[in-house]
Amino acid sequence: MEKVRVLEKRWLLDDVFKVEEAIIEHRKHDGSWSPPLRQLCFERGDSVAALLLNRDTGRLVVINQFRYPTLEKGPGWLNEIVAGGLPEGETPEACIVREVREETGYEVENLQAIATFYMSPGGTSERVLLYYGEVSGEPKTTEGLGVGDEDIKVIEMSPGELWDAFLDGTLQDAKTIIALMWLRLGSETR
């Protein structure tokens, strides 16, 4: 049975980010059709992210960087797990290994898929492919981390310190919170 009719589609913005406008109708829960609805979709592609554990220290590797969209309502600088956009033609696993190297200087030794989720499905099609990875020793470099104008500081925190940052409201990045919940749930079920 047909569930959605796309009546019109066009790009309102076609730049680094894209905004698509669509006029759609969809089946309602009672089986009837909705009236034509205007929908906007912010398209920025999929992303990869990884919660990293330094096996030698037992600490989690997070990064701190400036995030302009958080400036009006928040701190501007966020602690978050390593992440980056997934370019066409690169596998998610290769992408996250590259991102870890670029943003932390570490080489990932173990990589495990955790989850795939939508960041904000009411407005964007972006999915995050979330991984758990392990590193050890010291990073290969601590100079020039990031690409382009990224200014990244690597921080190692114990799982308890990261949990406390969540509880006191200073950890505000959704993908990091989801990864932290996965880690906490896993430690409680072992």
C-alpha positions in Angstrom: 0.0 0.0 0.0 1.3 3.5 -0.9 2.2 5.5 2.2 3.7 8.7 0.9 3.1 10.8 -2.2 5.8 13.3 -3.1 4.0 16.0 -5.2 6.9 18.4 -5.6 10.5 18.8 -4.7 13.1 21.5 -5.1 16.3 22.8 -3.5 16.0 26.0 -1.6 19.7 26.0 -0.8 22.4 24.0 -2.6 25.7 24.8 -1.0 27.9 22.9 1.5 24.7 22.1 3.2 21.5 21.7 1.3 17.9 22.4 2.1 15.2 20.6 0.2 11.5 21.7 0.1 8.9 19.0 -0.7 5.2 19.0 -0.9 3.9 15.6 0.3 0.9 13.7 1.3 1.1 10.7 3.7 -1.2 8.1 5.0 -2.5 9.0 8.4 -2.9 6.3 11.2 -6.6 6.0 10.4 -5.8 5.1 6.7 -6.9 8.5 5.3 -4.6 10.8 3.4 -3.2 14.0 4.9 -3.7 17.3 3.1 -0.7 18.5 1.1 2.1 19.4 3.5 5.2 21.5 3.0 8.2 19.7 4.4 11.8 21.0 4.7 14.8 18.7 4.9 18.3 19.9 5.9 20.7 17.5 4.0 24.3 17.4 5.2 25.0 13.7 4.5 25.8 11.0 7.0 28.4 11.2 9.7 30.6 8.8 11.6 31.6 9.0 15.3 33.6 7.0 17.7 33.8 6.6 21.5 37.5 5.9 22.1 39.0 4.1 25.1 42.7 4.4 25.8 43.4 0.8 27.0 46.7 1.8 28.7 45.1 4.6 30.8 41.5 3.3 31.1 40.4 6.8 30.1 38.1 8.0 27.3 39.6 10.1 24.5 37.4 13.1 23.7 38.0 16.3 21.8 37.2 20.0 22.6 36.5 22.3 19.7 34.6 25.5 18.9 31.1 24.9 17.4 29.5 28.2 16.2 25.9 26.9 16.2 26.1 26.4 20.0 27.3 30.0 20.7 23.9 31.7 21.1 22.4 29.2 23.5 25.5 27.5 25.0 29.2 27.4 25.5 30.6 27.7 22.0 33.2 25.1 22.8 32.1 21.5 23.3 33.6 18.3 24.6 32.6 15.5 22.2 33.7 12.2 20.7 35.6 12.1 17.4 33.3 12.6 14.4 33.2 13.7 10.9 31.2 13.7 7.7 31.1 10.5 5.6 32.2 11.4 2.0 30.9 9.5 -1.0 33.1 6.6 -1.9 34.6 6.1 1.6 33.4 3.3 3.8 32.2 4.3 7.3 35.0 2.2 8.9 37.8 3.8 6.8 36.3 7.3 7.5 36.3 6.9 11.3 39.8 5.5 11.3 40.9 8.6 9.3 38.9 11.0 11.5 40.5 9.5 14.7 44.0 9.9 13.2 43.2 13.5 12.1 41.5 14.7 15.3 43.5 12.9 18.0 46.7 11.6 16.5 45.9 8.0 17.6 45.6 4.9 15.5 42.5 2.8 16.1 43.3 -0.8 17.1 39.8 -2.2 17.6 36.6 -0.9 16.1 33.1 -2.1 16.8 29.8 -0.7 15.4 27.4 0.4 18.2 24.4 2.0 16.5 23.1 4.1 13.7 20.7 6.9 14.5 19.1 10.1 13.1 20.3 13.3 14.7 17.1 15.2 14.4 14.6 13.5 12.1 12.1 16.3 12.2 14.4 18.5 10.1 17.4 16.6 8.8 18.2 13.4 7.1 21.6 13.1 8.7 22.4 9.8 10.3 25.3 9.1 12.6 27.1 5.7 12.4 28.5 5.3 15.9 31.5 3.1 16.8 33.5 2.1 19.8 37.2 2.0 19.3 40.3 1.4 21.3 43.7 3.1 21.2 46.8 2.7 23.3 50.0 4.5 24.1 50.6 8.1 23.1 49.2 9.7 20.0 51.4 9.7 16.9 51.2 13.5 16.9 49.7 16.3 19.0 50.4 19.0 16.5 48.1 20.3 13.8 45.1 18.2 14.8 42.1 18.6 12.7 41.7 19.7 9.1 41.5 23.2 7.7 40.4 25.6 10.3 39.6 23.1 13.0 41.3 23.9 16.3 41.1 20.6 18.4 42.3 19.9 21.9 42.5 16.2 22.9 41.3 15.5 26.5 41.3 12.1 28.3 38.6 11.7 30.9 37.6 8.7 33.1 34.2 7.2 32.3 33.1 8.6 35.7 34.3 12.1 34.8 32.4 12.0 31.6 29.3 10.8 33.4 29.6 13.6 35.9 29.9 16.1 33.0 26.6 14.7 31.6 24.9 14.9 35.1 26.0 18.5 35.7 24.9 19.6 32.2 28.3 20.5 30.8 28.3 17.5 28.3 25.8 18.7 25.7 26.7 16.8 22.5 24.0 14.2 21.6 26.3 11.7 19.9 28.6 11.7 22.9 25.7 11.3 25.3 24.4 8.3 23.3 27.9 6.7 23.3 28.2 7.3 27.0 24.8 5.6 27.6 26.0 2.7 25.6 29.2 2.4 27.6 27.3 2.7 30.9 24.6 0.2 30.0 27.3 -2.3 28.8 29.3 -2.0 32.1 26.1 -2.6 34.1 25.2 -5.7 32.1 28.6 -7.4 32.3 
